[in-house]
Every structure is written in C-alpha cells, then in structure tokens.
C-alpha cells in the first residue's frame, strides 16, 4: 500500500437534514489500496458519509475529491466507485453471470468481450463454476460474494461497503471477513467499510475512523485506536474497558495519582491537563489486570498498582472467565483463562495488580462515560 497517494479526500464535509446535522466538519484522507473503516454506533453519521462519497447524497457544505478530482456534485454513475450493500441487491431474474455483467453492460461492453472479466471476478471471490445459477439458488454468503464480484468486475477506484456482512450468521460473518481482506489485498483497490462492529473493524482495517454524533473522535491504526484511545468514548466503544472514577490527589511531571474509593491508582498516561482535586476517569483494559491470593514483594515489584478486592461476579465464557471484583462502591473486571481460574468463588478476597503504564486517565466528562450504550437510537 502506498501511503503517500491519496485516493479519497473529504474537506470540511457537513450534511444537514433540515436542522439536524448528520455529519459535521469531517476531514478525511483515505490512501490508495487502503482498507479504511468508518466505525461508530447507530446514527453516528458513518453511512451518510459513505453515501456522500458514493454520490448518493450531496453534502450541505464541503468538498469531496476522488483521485485528485473534485466530484462533490458529480452524479453517482459518473464516479469510479462501486457500493456493496447489506441486502446484496442482486437481480433475481438474472443468472450470476448476468448479474456480474450488468455494470459492464451499462458501460456498453459487449458480452463476448466481458466473459474473461466475469470469470476473473468469479475467481476472485472463489465462485468459479456458479455462473449459470440464479441468486435464489445460493446461500447468503455466496450471494454476498457475487455482489462483491459484480462491484469489482470493472475495477473501480474504490469499493464502498455498507455493513455488507450484517445479514450473515456469526460463523459465516467471520469467514467472510477473511475473504474480504484477502480480496482487498489481491485487487489493490481502496476499500471503505462501514460497520458498528468494533471487532470487525479491528480485524480487517488498515486504519479506522471512529465517529459519534456526526463527528470524528479519532483516526488511527487498530493498534492506535485500541491501545491509545483519544477519549473515553473511543475507549468505551473499542474493546472492553474498566472505568474507575476518582479524584487527583497528586500530580507529577510524568504521572498522576488518583484516589478511587480510598485506593491510590498511579497512571503515567493521561489526556489533558490535570490539577489536584480534579475529577477524572482512569481506564484499564481487563486483560492488563492480574489476580493473586497474596500480595508479596514479587507481586508488589511487578505491579505499581495493587490492592485487595472481593469477587462480586463470575461469568464463564468458554475459553476464559470474566471476573468482576468490588472495592468500596467501585467495580473492576478482568479476564482469566480457564486453566488459571482454580475454582475461585464469589466472596473470595484477592489482590488485584496492574501496571501504571496500562492506566489511561481522562478528565471526567459531563455525560456518562459509556453514554453510547444508552443512546443507540440517536
């Protein structure tokens, strides 16, 4: 992938429906050959952004460029991009071959000249030999592959995918994620992928744009988004996270100490400027936390943060356990493999340990930290 070549650029894009701003001042640069995901909860503006790139919606303000050309008001059929939707949108009265041929037919390509291109498209999605079948003779995953083949047959500059795996069952969805990523690598076409599924975005993407309320909250690689979230919203939306609310009791040049229900928690990673007495939120991934029955010198030397808590809840998840512990009014969750669990039970008093570099601290926001969970219909 050539990170220097910009395929799609959005400059100060705003989209309003009446007085409602679905997308606000969005600036994006998407590189050639990149698998780029727009991720966020329902109503965050990701699909509206994709539809503006496709030419299915016009922006209220701003500019859209494709391969350096201003296409802001260019109709969809004149843009060299194709869109794949969740419902496949295959023609039921046409065979697989005829469905794939359709975009070439619209470009006046003769069927005899298109046959090699159709076969190549079928091969790309591992559907060689299915050309004479009709869509109703295919499974959901097969229909999605044919929809992909139809979108790829004329080699667009970019392929836009609007939650294309949403209608598939879990196992088929996982399998199709691998298929999509492999196809994208093989064709060297820019993929822009809309999803609300964080695991899907992290698994497949080169970069992710996290959106909420029509605004971009962070753009970065999956590693950057997961390990260095720019806000409590991103931290809560990407992966599992513990949120511990407390007050700053000590502020050093490179660290901050937070009182959480009487327990001092040391953090060396923080967003914003804090002062003593500020209300903050300390964030720790469950997989970064360890448990032990004793807090000996080895445990204390390994973990700068360590204190006692009691098991409040245990959830078996097949290969591991999610354990929730309580101290004061606060709760903290961690993950233990089944082999490490050793018959722990509710009420057990154990020692929690985690490192200061694994704690990210943010100023406490006015809204509930995980407010997206209670506002999925926005």
N, C-alpha and C positions, 0 to 999 in steps of 0.2 A: 504493500500500500504506500502510495506517495503522499505523505502528509502535507506536502507543500502545495499541491494542486487543489484548489477549492472547486468543488462540484456545484454546491448549492449554498447560496448566501441569503440570509434574511436580515434586513436592515430596518430597525425600529418598526417592526410589524405590529399593528394593532387591528383587532377585529371586534367591532361592536354590533350587537343585535339590539336595536333600539338604544336604551340607556345602559344595557348590560355589556360590559367589556369581557368577551370570552378569552381574548388574548391581548396582553398589554406589553408594548415596547419590547418585543422579542428580537434579540440579535443572535444569529447563529451562523457559523461557518461549518459546513459539512464537507469532508475531504473525499476526493475520488477513491473509489474502491473500499470505502469505509462501511462498516456495519454500525449504524448510528440509531440509537433507540430514544424515543420520546416516552418517558415514564412518568406516571402520576395517577392519583385517584380519579374516579369518575368526575367529569365536569371540570378538569384542570386546564383544558384547552389544547390537549395533545392532538386529538382528531381534527379539530378546527385548523390547527397549524398544518397538519398533513394535507388537508383538503385545499388550503391556500397554495401549498407547493404544487399540488396536482392541477390547480386551475379550476377546481370545483367550487371554490369560494373566492371572492375578491376581498383583499384587505381594505379596511377603512383608511388606514394610513400605512406608510412604509413602502419598501421596495423588495422584490424577490428577483434574484439573479440565478440563472442556470448556465453553468459553464461560461460565466462572464457576461451573458446576455440578459438584459432586463426583460423578464417575462411577466411582470406584475399584472398586466391586463391582457396577456395573451391567452386565448381560449385553450381549454384542456387538450383538445385534439391536435393542436399545433405545438405542444410541448413534448419534448422527447423523454417523457416519463410514463410509466405504467403503474396502475394501482391494483393491489390484490386485497379483496375484502373477505370478511369472516364467512359470508354466505356463498362463496365461490363464484356466483353469478355466471355459471355455465349455461349454455343454451341446451335445453333438454331434447330438442328435436334434431340436434346435430351430433354426429359422432365425435369422438375425441379428436381425431384428425381435423375435422371441420371446425371444431371449437378453436383449436390452436391456429388454424389457417386464417381465422376471421380477421385479426388485426392486419395481417399481410394483404388480405383481400381488400381491406379499406384503403390500403396504400397502392392498389392496382397491381399487385404482384400476381402473376399467373400461377395457377395451382401446380402446373408441371414444374415451374421454377422453384416453387416453395417446398416441394416434397423433401428435399435434403435438409432444409431448415427445420421442418416439422419433426423429422426423425432425430435430428440433433437435439431439439428441445425435449423430446420424449426420453432420449438417452440421458440428458442432464438430470432429469427427475426420476430416473430408474423406472420408467414406464414403457420401455420398448415392447412392442407387441400388443399394446392396448388401443391402438389407433382406430380400430373398427368398432369398438364398444361405444355404448351410449352412457352418459353420466349416471343414469339410474342403475346401471349395472356395476357401478363402482362403489367402494367403501368411502367413508368420509375422508380418510387420509389420502386415498387415491384421487378423489375429486380435488382435494387441495393441491396435490402435485400437478394435476392437469391445469388448474388455474394458474399455477406458477409457470408451467411450460408456456401457456398462452401469453403470459406477460413478458416472458424472456425471449420469445421467438424472434422478435425484431430488434433485440439487443438495445434497449433504451439506455439513456444516460444514467437513469436512476429508477429503482423499483421501490414503490411506496407500499408498505404493508400495514393495513389497519386491523390489528388484533386477528391475524389470519388463522390462529390456532384455537381461538376461543370456543369453537363448537366441537372440538375433539375431546375424547376422554383422556384421563391423566396419562396413561402409558403411551398412547398414540401421540399425545402432545409432546412428551419428552423425546420420542423417536423423531418427530418432525422437526424439533429444534435442531437436532444434529444434521438432518437432511438439509434444512435451510442454510445452516452455517457452511456446510460442505459446498452447496451450490454457489453460495456467495463467493467463496474462495476461488472456485473454478471459473466463474464468468467474469470476475474483476469488474463488477457493476456495483455502484453505490446502492446500499440498502438503507432505507429509512423505515424504522419499525416502531409502530405504536403499540404499547402494552401497558396494562396496570399491574402486570405480574413481575415483581422485583426479581425473582429467581430466573425467570426467562430472560430479562434484560441483562442481568449479571452474567449469565451463562453464555449468551450469544454475542454481546456487543463489544465493539472496539471502544466506543465512548457512549455515555448515557447523559441525556438531558432530563433532569428531574424538575417537574412542573407542579404548580399548585395555584389555584385561583387565577389562571391565565398568566402567571409569572414564572420565569426561570429561577429556580432556587440554587441549582448547581449543575455544571457541566464537567465531566471528567471521565477517566477510565473506570471500569468496575472496581479496581483496587482503590482508586482515589475516593470514589463515592462511598464505598463500604468502610474503609479504614480512616478516612478524614472527612466525614460529613460536614458541610458548611453551616448547618443549622440543626436545631432539634427536630424540625420536620423531616429533613433528609435522614437524620439518624433514626427516626422512628419508622420511616417508610421503607428503608433499605435494610433488610435483615432484622434480626431480633436484637433488642437493646434494653438494658436496665436504665431507668431514670431515677436518680436519687436527688431529691430537693433538699437544699440546706442553705447555710449562710457562710460567707467567707470569714474565717477567724484569723487568717494570716496570709499575707501576700508578699512573696519574694520576687526576685527578678525573673526567675525561670520556673516558679512553682506557686501553687496556691493550695492552702489547706481549708477544707470545708467541714463544717460541723453538720453531720446528718444524724439526727436523733441521738446526740451525745457521742457519736463515733467520729473521730477525725479522719478525713479522707484526703490523701495527698494526690494532687494532679499536676503533671508537667505539660499538659496540652490544653490550651484554652483559647476560646474565640472571644474577642472583645477585650475591653479594659475593665478590671475589677477594682473595687476598693473594699476595705474591711467593713463588714456588715451587709454587703450586697447579697441579695437573694440569687442563688444560682442553681443550675441543674448539672449534676455530674452523671456522665453517661459511660457505661461499661458493657461490652459485649458479654453475653453469658458464657461463651467458650473461653474467655480470658480469666475466669474465676475458678479457683481450686478449693477443695474441702479437705479438712483433716480433723482427726479426733483430738490431737494435741497441738499446742502452739509452741513447739520447741525452738531452739535457736536456729536450726536449719530452716524451718518454716518462716521465721521472722526475717532471716537474712535474705531469703528468696523473694518475699513479698513485703514491700514497704507498707502496704495497707493490709491489716489483719485484725480481725475482731470476732467475737463469738455471736452466734445467732442460732435460732431453733428452727427445725424443719417444720414448715407450715403446710406444704402440699407436695405430692409426688405424682408425676404423670409419666407412665411408661409409653415410649414412642417407637417400640420395635427394636431398634438397634441401640437405643440410649434412653436415659431418663432425664426429664426436666424437673429439677428440684427447686422449690421456692422456699426461701428462709425468711424469717421475720426477726427484726430487731427494732424495738420501740414501735412506732407506727409505720415503719418503712419495710418494704419487701425487696428482696433481690433474688434473681433467678440464675441458675447455672445449668450446664449440661454435663452429665457423666455417662460414659459408656456403660453398657450392661456389665462388662467384666469388672469395672471399678465400683459398681454400686454397693456390693457387700451388704445387702439386707438392711439398708438404712430405713428408718421409720419416722413417721410424724411425731414430733416432740423431741427428737434427738437434739442435743446441744453440741454443735460442731463449730470449728473455726474456719472462717472464710479468709481467703488470701488472694490478692491481685496486685499487680504492679502499678506504680504511679504513671508510667508511660502509656498504660492502657485506659486511663481515665481522661475523657474529653469533657471540658467544662464550658458551659454557656451561661450567659445571663438569663435569668428566668423570664420567660415571655409572659405577656398578659394572658394569652389564650392557653388552654390546656395543651400540654406538650404533644399529646397524641390526638389532637383535635380532628385529624383527618378520619379517625376511626368512627367518630360520631357524626360525621358530616359527609357520608359517602354519596349523598344525593345532591350535593352542591352543583 
